Amino acid sequence: VVASLSLHYFNRKDTVTIFQDVRRLLNPGGILAFRVDAFDNVESGAPADAASWTRTSVDGVSKQFFTPEKLATVLQGPWRILSQEKLTRQRYGHRKSIFEVITQVQK
């Protein structure tokens, strides 16, 4: 399953549920690769303190900015992290800070 810059639009409850549902649907050894906005993505509207699960309105759209602690919350259980990187990219002429994560359902 691939989710590129889409999972940061949900509140905490829905985000945790999405990860649980994906885990339930994948066979052991199945892969989830995803990218989400990072906590320091200030050019894209990240708040000064992104630790809260309260979403931030950016251009009229509510979104979440992930910290390592938030990633740990959604990846509880039988996920095995194969790769987790914090990257900076240029997108639409702006600096964008993201987490790129590849996880596997443990066998």
N, C-alpha and C positions, 0 to 999 in steps of 0.2 A: 504494500500500500504506500502511495506517495501523496503527501500533503504539502504543497509548496506555498507558504505564506498565506495559509487559510485558517489555521487553528487558533490564531490569536484574536479572533472576532467573538469569542464566546466567554461567558462568565465562568467562574471557578467550577461550579457544579456541572455545567454542561461540558466543560473541557475534560474534567475527570471522567465523566460518563462516556464521552467520545473515545478516550483512550481505553477504557474498560471494554467498550463494545468492539473496537478494532482488535484488541487482544483476544477477545472471545471468538471472533470470526476467523482469526488466523490460525493455521495449523502450527503445532510446535515446529520451531525453526523458521516460521514466517517472519518477514521483514516489514518494518514500518520505517520509512525515511521521511523526515519532515523538516521544514524550516519555519521559524517563528521570529517575530520582531524581538530584539533584545532590549534590555532595560536602559541602555545608553543610546538608544536610537532617537536622540533629541531632535534631529532635523525632520523626523517623521512624527513628532509630537509626544515622545516619551516624557512622562512627568519626572520631576526632580527625584521623587521617591516611588520607584516602580515595584516596591515590595508588596504593596497591597494588591489584592485581586480585584479591586474596583477598576472597572474599565475606564479608559480615557476617551473623550470624544475628539476625533481628529477629522476635520472637514465634515462634521456631521455624522461620522461613523464611529461607533464605539469599538475600541480594541484594547487588547491586553499587551503588555510589554513584559517579556519573560526574564526572570532572574534564574540563576542556577538552582535556587531553592524551589521555585515554581516548577522547573523541569523535574526535579527530584520528586515532587508531589505527584505529578502526572505519570511518572515512570516507576511508581511503586509496584511491587508485585513481581511477576515472573518476566519482566523485561531485562534483557541483557544489552547494555549499551556497547555497540560495536565502535561507534565514533561519535564524538560530540565536540564540535568546534564553534567558536565564536568568530564570525567573519565580518568583514566590512566590504561592501559592494557599492558601486555607483548605480543608482536606479532613478530614472527620470531626472537626471542632472543633480541628484542629491546623494550624500553619503547615507548609506543604510547599514545599520548594524543588526546582524541576525545570528541566531543559533541554528546550526545545521546538525541534525541528529539522525543517526542510523541505529535502530534498535532491532532486536530479535526476540521473539517469544521463546523462552527457554524450553528445552526438550525435557 
